[in-house]
Amino acid sequence: MLEIRDLHVRYGGIQAVQGVSLSIARGSIVTLIGANGAGKSSIIRSIAGLNKTISGEIFFTRHDGEEPVSLRGLKPEDMVRKGISLSPEGRRILPHLSVEENLYLGAYSRKDKDEIAADLEWVYSLFPRLKERSWQKGGTLSGGEQQMLAVGRALMSRPDLLMLDEPSLGLAPLLVREIFEIIKRINAEGKTVLLVEQNAFAALSVAHYAYILEVGRVVLEGPGRELLENPKVKEAYLGG
């Protein structure tokens, strides 16, 4: 579905990503693991069209049987129309709008009103608390509820590839478990997921495939469950 070839990302004199190549199979959950500064968010932002100082290639195939198309040079709104949506780090909801207004903003590029309404009900089925608070201002929600709203908003564009940047950041352990159960359900209902996450144990537990990054390079890759048992991964990311 998505393939990155020899991606380099630079911010001024800083080389954030150095020759990364990876692929995401349709219907899978793929995770990028690494410490702060490893290049995880730079990769996901490059896919979303938010990084301009990049070299390398990013190819995307929305439907089986189609020829891959290059995403280089496309704007973020073009990515959304092609079927790629990002729930960003820090949630970035609009605090003065209601929950429902925030969700409808996720569907801004769509015109199919009946399908939008159906997707809204699907999001509410994933996150019942959002339905209970549909009238409430986004800024008055708890941190966990705001994260649910950010994910729900990304789903409202009806993406083929859903990208989640640090969805567990700042959440209590109980909410982290809830968010990851919802990620598995979203995947089971047909969405491909690219997950950037510092909580290595939670991410590797749900991922079909994982890439471990250090200082902008992929240093290890493999099925998530296998990497959970890898001694180097245990020592570096799972507390031994």
N, CA, C and O of each residue as an XYZ file, in Angstrom:
960
protein
N       0.818     -1.211      0.000
C       0.000      0.000      0.000
C       0.855      1.265      0.000
O       0.605      2.189     -0.774
N       1.875      1.303      0.882
C       2.768      2.460      0.924
C       4.207      1.971      0.998
O       4.527      1.033      1.729
N       5.062      2.622      0.229
C       6.479      2.262      0.222
C       7.325      3.525      0.265
O       7.102      4.466     -0.498
N       8.288      3.532      1.160
C       9.257      4.629      1.276
C      10.613      4.095      0.843
O      11.047      3.030      1.281
N      11.277      4.857     -0.031
C      12.591      4.459     -0.526
C      13.607      5.556     -0.253
O      13.500      6.664     -0.778
N      14.585      5.238      0.567
C      15.751      6.096      0.794
C      15.338      7.520      1.197
O      15.773      8.499      0.590
N      14.501      7.613      2.217
C      14.012      8.909      2.675
C      15.054      9.619      3.533
O      15.607      9.044      4.470
N      15.306     10.865      3.195
C      16.154     11.754      3.998
C      15.336     12.989      4.351
O      14.660     13.559      3.496
N      15.402     13.401      5.621
C      14.716     14.612      6.075
C      15.722     15.478      6.812
O      16.433     15.016      7.704
N      15.765     16.743      6.420
C      16.727     17.676      7.017
C      15.996     18.908      7.537
O      15.108     19.445      6.875
N      16.382     19.345      8.729
C      15.911     20.618      9.277
C      17.130     21.504      9.477
O      17.865     21.352     10.453
N      17.342     22.433      8.547
C      18.552     23.234      8.619
C      19.765     22.332      8.503
O      19.912     21.600      7.525
N      20.637     22.385      9.507
C      21.833     21.550      9.483
C      21.651     20.205     10.138
O      22.611     19.444     10.264
N      20.431     19.891     10.562
C      20.171     18.645     11.274
C      19.579     17.614     10.321
O      18.567     17.865      9.666
N      20.223     16.450     10.253
C      19.717     15.342      9.438
C      18.852     14.463     10.330
O      19.372     13.641     11.085
N      17.516     14.632     10.247
C      16.605     13.922     11.140
C      16.336     12.496     10.693
O      16.142     11.611     11.527
N      16.323     12.259      9.376
C      16.085     10.927      8.826
C      17.155     10.663      7.785
O      17.412     11.505      6.924
N      17.787      9.485      7.861
C      18.948      9.208      7.022
C      18.767      7.900      6.252
O      19.150      6.829      6.724
N      18.183      8.005      5.069
C      18.110      6.855      4.183
C      17.168      5.753      4.628
O      17.486      4.572      4.488
N      16.018      6.121      5.160
C      15.062      5.126      5.637
C      14.244      4.567      4.469
O      13.751      5.317      3.626
N      14.111      3.251      4.435
C      13.226      2.562      3.494
C      12.322      1.640      4.298
O      12.781      0.921      5.185
N      11.036      1.669      3.981
C      10.094      0.792      4.676
C       8.847      0.616      3.825
O       8.629      1.361      2.870
N       8.031     -0.370      4.175
C       6.789     -0.605      3.448
C       5.680     -0.945      4.421
O       5.920     -1.463      5.512
N       4.456     -0.641      4.001
C       3.266     -0.894      4.814
C       2.295     -1.698      3.966
O       1.829     -1.225      2.929
N       1.994     -2.896      4.401
C       1.073     -3.760      3.665
C      -0.372     -3.387      3.980
O      -0.699     -3.014      5.106
N      -1.216     -3.493      2.986
C      -2.638     -3.198      3.184
C      -3.230     -4.108      4.268
O      -2.981     -5.313      4.298
N      -4.016     -3.498      5.151
C      -4.692     -4.258      6.193
C      -3.863     -4.524      7.430
O      -4.311     -5.228      8.335
N      -2.660     -3.972      7.486
C      -1.761     -4.249      8.609
C      -1.710     -3.081      9.581
O      -2.154     -1.973      9.280
N      -1.156     -3.363     10.757
C      -0.709     -2.323     11.688
C       0.814     -2.361     11.680
O       1.420     -3.381     12.010
N       1.421     -1.253     11.303
C       2.882     -1.123     11.290
C       3.252     -0.037     12.291
O       2.621      1.019     12.323
N       4.263     -0.289     13.102
C       4.674      0.700     14.089
C       6.131      1.099     13.912
O       6.971      0.294     13.509
N       6.409      2.354     14.223
C       7.766      2.885     14.270
C       8.114      3.142     15.736
O       7.425      3.895     16.424
N       9.177      2.515     16.200
C       9.592      2.596     17.595
C      10.941      3.301     17.668
O      11.798      3.112     16.804
N      11.122      4.110     18.700
C      12.407      4.762     18.888
C      12.307      5.840     19.934
O      11.213      6.284     20.284
N      13.461      6.263     20.437
C      13.497      7.318     21.446
C      13.171      8.663     20.809
O      13.052      8.768     19.589
N      13.029      9.688     21.640
C      12.858     11.044     21.123
C      14.028     11.394     20.213
O      15.184     11.141     20.554
N      13.723     11.980     19.047
C      14.778     12.364     18.119
C      15.214     11.262     17.185
O      16.154     11.444     16.411
N      14.540     10.100     17.241
C      14.937      8.981     16.381
C      14.494      9.170     14.939
O      15.012      8.510     14.038
N      13.524     10.084     14.709
C      13.066     10.330     13.347
C      11.660      9.822     13.055
O      11.194      9.898     11.919
N      10.984      9.303     14.077
C       9.658      8.701     13.873
C       8.657      9.721     13.335
O       8.030      9.502     12.298
N       8.514     10.834     14.047
C       7.528     11.840     13.638
C       7.921     12.496     12.321
O       7.050     12.892     11.547
N       9.211     12.615     12.057
C       9.656     13.193     10.780
C       9.203     12.335      9.611
O       8.838     12.855      8.557
N       9.227     11.020      9.798
C       8.779     10.113      8.733
C       7.283     10.258      8.503
O       6.831     10.381      7.364
N       6.522     10.243      9.581
C       5.069     10.296      9.439
C       4.620     11.652      8.887
O       3.657     11.726      8.124
N       5.316     12.717      9.272
C       4.988     14.042      8.757
C       5.367     14.161      7.279
O       4.721     14.895      6.532
N       6.392     13.456      6.861
C       6.769     13.454      5.447
C       5.696     12.770      4.612
O       5.354     13.238      3.527
N       5.169     11.666      5.119
C       4.092     10.983      4.406
C       2.870     11.887      4.297
O       2.178     11.881      3.279
N       2.603     12.667      5.348
C       1.427     13.536      5.367
C       1.605     14.812      4.551
O       0.663     15.595      4.424
N       2.796     15.034      3.996
C       3.038     16.222      3.193
C       3.401     17.448      3.992
O       3.344     18.563      3.475
N       3.779     17.259      5.265
C       4.080     18.394      6.146
C       5.562     18.754      6.154
O       5.935     19.835      6.610
N       6.410     17.857      5.652
C       7.840     18.148      5.540
C       8.192     18.399      4.083
O       7.877     17.583      3.217
N       8.834     19.506      3.810
C       9.197     19.847      2.432
C      10.670     19.577      2.135
O      11.041     19.348      0.985
N      11.509     19.605      3.174
C      12.953     19.435      2.958
C      13.308     17.950      3.019
O      14.008     17.496      3.924
N      12.804     17.202      2.024
C      13.050     15.764      2.010
C      13.614     15.360      0.657
O      13.450     16.056     -0.345
N      14.283     14.213      0.661
C      14.662     13.557     -0.594
C      14.335     12.085     -0.446
O      14.168     11.581      0.665
N      14.246     11.399     -1.577
C      13.795     10.022     -1.577
C      12.412      9.933     -2.198
O      11.912     10.917     -2.745
N      11.793      8.773     -2.120
C      10.492      8.574     -2.755
C       9.495      7.975     -1.772
O       9.846      7.157     -0.921
N       8.248      8.402     -1.910
C       7.137      7.835     -1.153
C       6.052      7.468     -2.162
O       5.521      8.340     -2.851
N       5.722      6.177     -2.249
C       4.718      5.702     -3.197
C       3.510      5.160     -2.436
O       3.649      4.528     -1.389
N       2.323      5.419     -2.985
C       1.081      5.006     -2.344
C       0.159      4.376     -3.366
O       0.004      4.888     -4.475
N      -0.456      3.259     -2.991
C      -1.442      2.594     -3.836
C      -2.737      2.506     -3.053
O      -2.815      1.792     -2.054
N      -3.752      3.227     -3.501
C      -5.005      3.268     -2.740
C      -5.823      1.995     -2.921
O      -6.391      1.474     -1.961
N      -5.881      1.502     -4.139
C      -6.704      0.332     -4.416
C      -5.845     -0.773     -5.030
O      -4.920     -0.497     -5.794
N      -6.152     -2.002     -4.696
C      -5.430     -3.139     -5.271
C      -5.530     -3.105     -6.793
O      -6.593     -2.833     -7.352
N      -4.412     -3.385     -7.449
C      -4.394     -3.416     -8.901
C      -4.002     -2.108     -9.548
O      -3.698     -2.072    -10.740
N      -4.003     -1.015     -8.768
C      -3.605      0.281     -9.318
C      -2.088      0.415     -9.316
O      -1.386     -0.243     -8.548
N      -1.607      1.277    -10.187
C      -0.179      1.595    -10.198
C       0.146      2.512     -9.017
O      -0.635      3.416     -8.718
N       1.271      2.303     -8.343
C       1.656      3.208     -7.253
C       1.854      4.635     -7.769
O       2.361      4.840     -8.872
N       1.454      5.607     -6.970
C       1.646      7.009     -7.322
C       2.616      7.639     -6.333
O       2.616      7.298     -5.150
N       3.437      8.552     -6.819
C       4.388      9.251     -5.965
C       3.672     10.339     -5.174
O       2.831     11.058     -5.713
N       4.009     10.454     -3.896
C       3.429     11.493     -3.041
C       4.343     12.706     -2.905
O       3.983     13.681     -2.246
N       5.505     12.655     -3.513
C       6.459     13.761     -3.396
C       5.847     15.043     -3.940
O       5.315     15.076     -5.050
N       5.935     16.100     -3.134
C       5.497     17.414     -3.580
C       4.022     17.702     -3.380
O       3.573     18.813     -3.663
N       3.252     16.729     -2.899
C       1.830     16.961     -2.690
C       1.583     17.700     -1.379
O       2.351     17.569     -0.426
N       0.508     18.472     -1.343
C       0.139     19.214     -0.142
C      -0.617     18.296      0.815
O      -1.146     17.264      0.401
N      -0.668     18.674      2.109
C      -1.395     17.838      3.077
C      -2.837     17.566      2.676
O      -3.327     16.452      2.861
N      -3.533     18.574      2.125
C      -4.924     18.353      1.724
C      -5.038     17.362      0.571
O      -6.043     16.662      0.443
N      -3.996     17.303     -0.275
C      -3.979     16.305     -1.349
C      -3.855     14.898     -0.782
O      -4.465     13.955     -1.287
N      -3.054     14.769      0.280
C      -2.880     13.458      0.911
C      -4.203     12.950      1.463
O      -4.524     11.767      1.340
N      -4.969     13.848      2.072
C      -6.258     13.454      2.633
C      -7.176     12.947      1.524
O      -7.852     11.932      1.688
N      -7.197     13.655      0.401
C      -8.054     13.242     -0.714
C      -7.600     11.918     -1.319
O      -8.407     11.192     -1.899
N      -6.318     11.601     -1.188
C      -5.808     10.336     -1.721
C      -6.059      9.161     -0.781
O      -5.864      8.004     -1.153
N      -6.503      9.473      0.466
C      -6.837      8.401      1.389
C      -5.873      8.217      2.537
O      -5.801      7.134      3.119
N      -5.119      9.274      2.879
C      -4.162      9.218      3.982
C      -4.550     10.279      5.005
O      -4.717     11.450      4.664
N      -4.689      9.864      6.255
C      -5.105     10.803      7.301
C      -4.186     10.662      8.504
O      -3.728      9.565      8.821
N      -3.917     11.789      9.177
C      -3.002     11.831     10.321
C      -3.717     12.348     11.558
O      -4.350     13.404     11.531
N      -3.608     11.588     12.646
C      -3.970     12.084     13.976
C      -2.665     12.530     14.621
O      -1.848     11.689     14.997
N      -2.449     13.860     14.760
C      -1.110     14.354     15.099
C      -0.761     14.218     16.571
O      -1.636     14.082     17.427
N       0.518     14.257     16.843
C       0.990     14.315     18.221
C       0.438     15.578     18.884
O       0.430     16.651     18.279
N      -0.017     15.445     20.115
C      -0.559     16.602     20.818
C      -2.019     16.864     20.518
O      -2.579     17.849     21.000
N      -2.657     15.996     19.722
C      -4.108     16.001     19.445
C      -4.540     17.147     18.546
O      -5.135     16.906     17.496
N      -4.260     18.375     18.923
C      -4.539     19.557     18.095
C      -6.005     19.655     17.677
O      -6.317     19.986     16.532
N      -6.871     19.372     18.592
C      -8.285     19.623     18.339
C      -8.543     21.128     18.428
O      -7.694     21.879     18.908
N      -9.708     21.564     17.969
C     -10.088     22.969     18.082
C     -10.914     23.132     19.350
O     -12.065     22.697     19.397
N     -10.340     23.755     20.383
C     -10.957     23.719     21.715
C     -12.275     24.459     21.828
O     -13.090     24.127     22.688
N     -12.506     25.459     20.977
C     -13.726     26.267     21.096
C     -14.877     25.722     20.261
O     -15.980     26.268     20.290
N     -14.625     24.643     19.514
C     -15.689     23.977     18.769
C     -16.170     22.752     19.539
O     -15.436     22.186     20.349
N     -17.398     22.355     19.277
C     -17.938     21.182     19.953
C     -17.285     19.911     19.430
O     -16.601     19.921     18.407
N     -17.508     18.821     20.148
C     -17.010     17.519     19.704
C     -17.488     17.216     18.291
O     -16.699     16.820     17.433
N     -18.777     17.403     18.053
C     -19.320     17.075     16.736
C     -18.777     17.992     15.647
O     -18.527     17.542     14.529
N     -18.595     19.253     15.956
C     -18.028     20.177     14.973
C     -16.591     19.781     14.631
O     -16.188     19.847     13.470
N     -15.821     19.372     15.639
C     -14.463     18.889     15.380
C     -14.488     17.671     14.464
O     -13.668     17.558     13.552
N     -15.425     16.765     14.707
C     -15.507     15.556     13.879
C     -15.890     15.894     12.446
O     -15.316     15.346     11.505
N     -16.844     16.779     12.275
C     -17.248     17.150     10.918
C     -16.108     17.829     10.159
O     -16.034     17.723      8.935
N     -15.217     18.527     10.871
C     -14.066     19.136     10.197
C     -13.180     18.067      9.554
O     -12.532     18.324      8.539
N     -13.151     16.879     10.139
C     -12.368     15.797      9.554
C     -12.877     15.366      8.195
O     -12.139     14.756      7.421
N     -14.135     15.675      7.893
C     -14.746     15.297      6.615
C     -14.837     16.472      5.658
O     -15.656     16.463      4.738
N     -13.997     17.492      5.867
C     -14.126     18.731      5.087
C     -13.955     18.508      3.585
O     -14.512     19.263      2.788
N     -13.205     17.499      3.188
C     -12.934     17.275      1.760
C     -14.001     16.413      1.093
O     -13.923     16.150     -0.107
N     -14.994     15.974      1.859
C     -16.005     15.059      1.329
C     -17.314     15.786      1.021
O     -17.610     16.819      1.622
N     -18.092     15.247      0.091
C     -19.384     15.834     -0.293
C     -20.548     14.861     -0.080
O     -21.708     15.246     -0.228
N     -20.250     13.615      0.263
C     -21.277     12.570      0.371
C     -21.952     12.623      1.746
O     -21.548     11.915      2.669
N     -22.973     13.458      1.875
C     -23.567     13.757      3.173
C     -24.089     12.516      3.896
O     -23.892     12.371      5.103
N     -24.755     11.623      3.163
C     -25.291     10.428      3.810
C     -24.179      9.536      4.352
O     -24.297      8.984      5.446
N     -23.100      9.397      3.583
C     -21.976      8.575      4.028
C     -21.232      9.239      5.185
O     -20.739      8.554      6.081
N     -21.149     10.570      5.168
C     -20.523     11.281      6.280
C     -21.305     11.031      7.569
O     -20.720     10.783      8.624
N     -22.628     11.098      7.472
C     -23.469     10.847      8.645
C     -23.281      9.416      9.151
O     -23.251      9.176     10.358
N     -23.155      8.470      8.219
C     -22.937      7.079      8.619
C     -21.584      6.911      9.305
O     -21.466      6.176     10.285
N     -20.561      7.596      8.785
C     -19.233      7.509      9.400
C     -19.210      8.170     10.769
O     -18.492      7.722     11.664
N     -19.991      9.231     10.938
C     -20.086      9.858     12.260
C     -20.636      8.860     13.279
O     -20.131      8.772     14.398
N     -21.653      8.123     12.900
C     -22.215      7.132     13.810
C     -21.219      6.012     14.077
O     -21.172      5.468     15.181
N     -20.412      5.662     13.054
C     -19.372      4.644     13.274
C     -18.346      5.135     14.290
O     -17.951      4.390     15.187
N     -17.914      6.390     14.149
C     -16.958      6.956     15.109
C     -17.565      6.961     16.508
O     -16.884      6.639     17.481
N     -18.829      7.320     16.612
C     -19.489      7.311     17.915
C     -19.582      5.892     18.485
O     -19.551      5.708     19.701
N     -19.695      4.891     17.610
C     -19.719      3.506     18.103
C     -18.349      3.089     18.631
O     -18.262      2.288     19.562
N     -17.283      3.624     18.046
C     -15.933      3.355     18.536
C     -15.666      4.084     19.846
O     -14.991      3.562     20.734
N     -16.201      5.291     19.956
C     -15.941      6.160     21.108
C     -17.273      6.646     21.691
O     -17.660      7.792     21.463
N     -17.971      5.796     22.433
C     -19.276      6.199     22.965
C     -19.229      7.472     23.801
O     -20.201      8.225     23.840
N     -18.111      7.714     24.465
C     -18.023      8.930     25.287
C     -18.097     10.192     24.437
O     -18.568     11.226     24.909
N     -17.642     10.121     23.202
C     -17.756     11.290     22.328
C     -19.209     11.567     21.984
O     -19.616     12.725     21.888
N     -19.987     10.523     21.800
C     -21.415     10.740     21.518
C     -22.108     11.367     22.720
O     -22.953     12.250     22.575
N     -21.737     10.894     23.913
C     -22.321     11.457     25.130
C     -21.973     12.938     25.288
O     -22.716     13.693     25.916
N     -20.843     13.346     24.717
C     -20.354     14.719     24.871
C     -20.355     15.476     23.543
O     -19.596     16.431     23.377
N     -21.188     15.064     22.610
C     -21.151     15.632     21.260
C     -21.351     17.145     21.243
O     -20.850     17.819     20.343
N     -22.060     17.680     22.206
C     -22.354     19.114     22.292
C     -21.262     19.893     23.029
O     -21.220     21.122     22.970
N     -20.375     19.162     23.728
C     -19.406     19.779     24.635
C     -18.227     20.361     23.860
O     -17.816     19.798     22.845
N     -17.678     21.484     24.330
C     -16.505     22.085     23.699
C     -15.309     21.148     23.824
O     -15.083     20.545     24.874
N     -14.550     21.034     22.741
C     -13.410     20.125     22.744
C     -12.404     20.412     23.834
O     -11.796     19.496     24.388
N     -12.225     21.706     24.149
C     -11.232     22.081     25.142
C     -11.598     21.696     26.557
O     -10.746     21.755     27.444
N     -12.850     21.301     26.802
C     -13.274     20.912     28.145
C     -13.183     19.404     28.374
O     -13.471     18.924     29.470
N     -12.786     18.663     27.353
C     -12.654     17.209     27.487
C     -11.391     16.851     28.258
O     -10.452     17.643     28.338
N     -11.381     15.655     28.822
C     -10.155     15.146     29.442
C      -9.127     14.833     28.361
O      -9.441     14.824     27.171
N      -7.881     14.573     28.797
C      -6.832     14.250     27.834
C      -7.157     13.010     27.015
O      -6.935     12.984     25.805
N      -7.682     11.984     27.672
C      -8.039     10.765     26.951
C      -9.160     10.988     25.958
O      -9.131     10.452     24.851
N     -10.157     11.785     26.354
C     -11.263     12.079     25.459
C     -10.809     12.920     24.270
O     -11.296     12.736     23.155
N      -9.871     13.849     24.509
C      -9.333     14.632     23.399
C      -8.565     13.744     22.422
O      -8.600     13.974     21.213
N      -7.870     12.727     22.944
C      -7.173     11.802     22.041
C      -8.169     11.011     21.211
O      -7.957     10.800     20.016
N      -9.251     10.573     21.834
C     -10.306      9.885     21.086
C     -10.873     10.786     20.003
O     -11.138     10.340     18.887
N     -11.059     12.060     20.340
C     -11.597     13.009     19.366
C     -10.629     13.202     18.201
O     -11.057     13.294     17.051
N      -9.335     13.263     18.487
C      -8.341     13.436     17.413
C      -8.342     12.236     16.470
O      -8.250     12.396     15.253
N      -8.446     11.035     17.037
C      -8.493      9.832     16.195
C      -9.795      9.802     15.403
O      -9.795      9.497     14.211
N     -10.900     10.119     16.068
C     -12.187     10.133     15.379
C     -12.224     11.135     14.244
O     -12.763     10.852     13.174
N     -11.656     12.300     14.474
C     -11.597     13.327     13.420
C     -10.813     12.812     12.215
O     -11.226     13.030     11.076
N      -9.686     12.132     12.449
C      -8.893     11.585     11.347
C      -9.683     10.523     10.581
O      -9.552     10.412      9.363
N     -10.492      9.753     11.285
C     -11.289      8.712     10.628
C     -12.403      9.296      9.765
O     -12.873      8.638      8.836
N     -12.828     10.514     10.059
C     -13.956     11.093      9.330
C     -13.629     11.415      7.871
O     -14.539     11.663      7.080
N     -12.360     11.415      7.506
C     -12.018     11.592      6.093
C     -12.129     10.281      5.319
O     -11.894     10.237      4.112
N     -12.490      9.214      6.031
C     -12.565      7.857      5.476
C     -11.236      7.451      4.832
O     -11.191      7.173      3.633
N     -10.148      7.415      5.622
C      -8.839      7.091      5.044
C      -8.665      5.606      4.792
O      -9.295      4.773      5.444
N      -7.808      5.286      3.845
C      -7.337      3.914      3.677
C      -6.152      3.659      4.597
O      -5.974      2.550      5.101
N      -5.338      4.698      4.813
C      -4.188      4.624      5.714
C      -4.382      5.649      6.826
O      -4.398      6.854      6.575
N      -4.527      5.163      8.053
C      -4.655      6.030      9.226
C      -3.307      6.083      9.933
O      -2.762      5.046     10.310
N      -2.769      7.281     10.113
C      -1.488      7.454     10.790
C      -1.738      8.079     12.166
O      -2.433      9.087     12.285
N      -1.165      7.468     13.190
C      -1.354      7.904     14.570
C       0.008      8.255     15.157
O       0.889      7.402     15.257
N       0.173      9.514     15.542
C       1.449      9.992     16.081
C       1.332     10.140     17.593
O       0.696     11.070     18.090
N       1.955      9.209     18.322
C       1.995      9.191     19.779
C       0.599      9.240     20.412
O       0.322     10.143     21.201
N      -0.287      8.287     20.085
C      -1.638      8.340     20.638
C      -1.724      8.118     22.140
O      -2.726      8.486     22.753
N      -0.687      7.519     22.759
C      -0.755      7.256     24.197
C      -0.090      8.349     25.030
O      -0.057      8.256     26.257
N       0.435      9.375     24.378
C       1.231     10.388     25.077
C       0.408     11.078     26.168
O      -0.650     11.647     25.901
N       0.914     11.016     27.394
C       0.289     11.719     28.505
C      -0.930     11.050     29.089
O      -1.594     11.640     29.941
N      -1.256      9.832     28.663
C      -2.461      9.163     29.149
C      -2.131      8.191     30.278
O      -1.039      7.627     30.337
N      -3.102      8.010     31.170
C      -2.973      7.033     32.243
C      -2.978      5.624     31.655
O      -3.535      5.405     30.580
N      -2.356      4.661     32.358
C      -2.258      3.293     31.817
C      -3.589      2.691     31.402
O      -3.651      2.001     30.385
N      -4.660      2.930     32.158
C      -5.966      2.370     31.803
C      -6.450      2.911     30.468
O      -7.006      2.169     29.658
N      -6.239      4.202     30.235
C      -6.646      4.805     28.970
C      -5.760      4.348     27.828
O      -6.229      4.201     26.699
N      -4.482      4.121     28.108
C      -3.582      3.601     27.072
C      -4.096      2.253     26.571
O      -4.145      2.016     25.364
N      -4.475      1.379     27.485
C      -5.011      0.071     27.086
C      -6.277      0.235     26.258
O      -6.483     -0.482     25.278
N      -7.125      1.183     26.652
C      -8.365      1.404     25.908
C      -8.085      1.904     24.503
O      -8.700      1.437     23.544
N      -7.160      2.853     24.370
C      -6.820      3.392     23.053
C      -6.273      2.293     22.147
O      -6.612      2.244     20.964
N      -5.436      1.416     22.683
C      -4.847      0.368     21.838
C      -5.872     -0.703     21.480
O      -5.776     -1.303     20.409
N      -6.834     -0.956     22.333
C      -7.922     -1.862     21.955
C      -8.725     -1.274     20.807
O      -9.155     -2.000     19.911
N      -8.932      0.039     20.830
C      -9.671      0.691     19.748
C      -8.856      0.661     18.455
O      -9.418      0.489     17.373
N      -7.540      0.827     18.559
C      -6.687      0.732     17.365
C      -6.833     -0.642     16.722
O      -6.936     -0.747     15.499
N      -6.843     -1.692     17.534
C      -7.029     -3.047     16.984
C      -8.390     -3.186     16.318
O      -8.509     -3.835     15.279
N      -9.413     -2.583     16.906
C     -10.754     -2.667     16.316
C     -10.820     -1.904     14.995
O     -11.421     -2.375     14.030
N     -10.201     -0.726     14.955
C     -10.175      0.048     13.709
C      -9.508     -0.765     12.606
O      -9.987     -0.790     11.472
N      -8.412     -1.424     12.935
C      -7.715     -2.263     11.962
C      -8.578     -3.445     11.539
O      -8.626     -3.788     10.358
N      -9.257     -4.069     12.496
C     -10.105     -5.216     12.189
C     -11.258     -4.834     11.267
O     -11.789     -5.678     10.546
N     -11.642     -3.562     11.292
C     -12.736     -3.094     10.445
C     -12.242     -2.545      9.111
O     -12.991     -1.887      8.388
N     -10.973     -2.820      8.785
C     -10.511     -2.586      7.425
C      -9.518     -1.462      7.205
O      -9.121     -1.213      6.067
N      -9.103     -0.772      8.267
C      -8.168      0.330      8.089
C      -6.726     -0.139      8.285
O      -6.424     -0.872      9.226
N      -5.856      0.285      7.399
C      -4.420      0.098      7.584
C      -3.923      1.189      8.521
O      -4.321      2.347      8.390
N      -3.055      0.831      9.465
C      -2.627      1.768     10.504
C      -1.108      1.857     10.537
O      -0.412      0.843     10.579
N      -0.605      3.095     10.516
C       0.812      3.363     10.784
C       0.875      4.075     12.124
O       0.292      5.144     12.303
N       1.586      3.473     13.055
C       1.584      3.919     14.442
C       2.983      4.359     14.855
O       3.931      3.576     14.807
N       3.101      5.626     15.264
C       4.339      6.132     15.861
C       4.118      6.192     17.362
O       3.163      6.815     17.826
N       4.995      5.548     18.126
C       4.683      5.373     19.540
C       5.946      5.162     20.364
O       6.838      4.413     19.965
N       6.021      5.840     21.541
C       7.127      5.620     22.462
C       6.871      4.450     23.401
O       7.807      3.862     23.941
N       5.595      4.115     23.595
C       5.260      2.970     24.434
C       5.503      1.699     23.625
O       4.602      1.173     22.972
N       6.739      1.222     23.687
C       7.152      0.129     22.804
C       6.369     -1.147     23.076
O       5.999     -1.853     22.138
N       6.113     -1.452     24.338
C       5.413     -2.691     24.654
C       4.004     -2.683     24.063
O       3.591     -3.657     23.434
N       3.268     -1.594     24.262
C       1.903     -1.517     23.733
C       1.901     -1.583     22.211
O       1.076     -2.277     21.617
N       2.826     -0.859     21.580
C       2.861     -0.814     20.117
C       3.232     -2.168     19.524
O       2.585     -2.631     18.584
N       4.261     -2.804     20.062
C       4.690     -4.092     19.520
C       3.658     -5.188     19.785
O       3.592     -6.173     19.050
N       2.859     -5.017     20.826
C       1.839     -6.011     21.143
C       0.724     -6.043     20.107
O       0.094     -7.082     19.909
N       0.468     -4.904     19.436
C      -0.626     -4.865     18.451
C      -0.125     -4.874     17.011
O      -0.899     -5.149     16.094
N       1.167     -4.577     16.794
C       1.674     -4.392     15.429
C       1.934     -5.719     14.731
O       2.459     -6.666     15.318
N       1.548     -5.758     13.450
C       1.930     -6.904     12.621
C       3.406     -6.827     12.239
O       4.075     -7.850     12.094
N       3.902     -5.607     12.078
C       5.298     -5.416     11.683
C       5.803     -4.128     12.328
O       5.036     -3.193     12.556
N       7.107     -4.093     12.619
C       7.670     -2.938     13.318
C       9.048     -2.595     12.787
O       9.798     -3.456     12.326
N       9.357     -1.314     12.866
C      10.680     -0.800     12.530
C      11.227     -0.071     13.759
O      10.552      0.779     14.339
N      12.446     -0.412     14.144
C      13.122      0.258     15.255
C      14.079      1.281     14.679
O      14.921      0.952     13.844
N      13.948      2.541     15.129
C      14.787      3.622     14.618
C      15.714      4.161     15.699
O      15.341      4.281     16.865
N      16.922      4.478     15.280
C      17.884      5.181     16.128
C      18.565      6.239     15.281
O      19.052      5.949     14.188
N      18.599      7.461     15.783
C      19.206      8.628     15.116
C      18.936      8.645     13.610
O      19.852      8.807     12.804
N      17.679      8.476     13.252
C      17.276      8.642     11.870
C      17.464      7.453     10.958
O      17.270      7.568      9.747
N      17.841      6.308     11.514
C      18.060      5.115     10.692
C      17.275      3.932     11.241
O      17.044      3.836     12.447
N      16.861      3.025     10.344
C      16.262      1.769     10.774
C      17.384      0.830     11.184
O      18.259      0.509     10.380
N      17.358      0.389     12.445
C      18.412     -0.504     12.938
C      17.908     -1.930     13.134
O      18.701     -2.857     13.294
N      16.583     -2.103     13.122
C      16.027     -3.429     13.320
C      14.594     -3.421     12.805
O      13.907     -2.405     12.912
N      14.138     -4.524     12.255
C      12.752     -4.628     11.806
C      12.304     -6.067     11.889
O      13.123     -6.986     11.903
N      10.975     -6.262     11.946
C      10.434     -7.603     11.996
C       9.026     -7.595     12.538
O       8.515     -6.537     12.908
N       8.374     -8.769     12.596
C       7.038     -8.858     13.179
C       7.037     -8.347     14.618
O       7.991     -8.559     15.366
N       5.953     -7.673     14.989
C       5.902     -7.056     16.308
C       6.118     -8.040     17.436
O       6.886     -7.766     18.358
N       5.458     -9.173     17.379
C       5.575    -10.160     18.454
C       6.988    -10.724     18.566
O       7.450    -11.030     19.665
N       7.677    -10.862     17.426
C       9.058    -11.343     17.471
C       9.972    -10.309     18.132
O      10.840    -10.660     18.931
N       9.772     -9.045     17.797
C      10.617     -8.014     18.387
C      10.363     -7.860     19.881
O      11.253     -7.435     20.617
N       9.157     -8.201     20.341
C       8.891     -8.185     21.782
C       9.820     -9.132     22.533
O      10.149     -8.898     23.696
N      10.241    -10.201     21.861
C      11.107    -11.199     22.494
C      12.578    -10.997     22.159
O      13.425    -11.760     22.622
N      12.896     -9.980     21.359
C      14.286     -9.737     20.976
C      15.062     -9.170     22.162
O      14.633     -8.168     22.734
N      16.178     -9.766     22.550
C      16.919     -9.293     23.727
C      17.354     -7.829     23.632
O      17.313     -7.104     24.626
N      17.774     -7.391     22.432
C      18.213     -6.003     22.276
C      17.048     -5.037     22.471
O      17.197     -3.982     23.086
N      15.887     -5.416     21.938
C      14.705     -4.563     22.095
C      14.270     -4.536     23.547
O      13.915     -3.484     24.079
N      14.299     -5.714     24.194
C      13.942     -5.766     25.626
C      14.830     -4.862     26.460
O      14.354     -4.138     27.335
N      16.109     -4.910     26.185
C      17.060     -4.118     26.970
C      16.880     -2.629     26.743
O      16.927     -1.843     27.690
N      16.672     -2.235     25.485
C      16.631     -0.819     25.142
C      15.279     -0.165     25.397
O      15.215      1.005     25.775
N      14.178     -0.929     25.188
C      12.853     -0.297     25.175
C      11.849     -0.900     26.141
O      10.810     -0.296     26.408
N      12.144     -2.087     26.672
C      11.155     -2.765     27.499
C      11.634     -2.991     28.919
O      11.074     -3.818     29.639
N      12.655     -2.273     29.325
C      13.117     -2.381     30.707
C      13.770     -3.696     31.048
O      13.671     -4.175     32.177
N      14.456     -4.294     30.045
C      15.180     -5.519     30.315
C      14.300     -6.744     30.232
O      14.775     -7.861     30.437
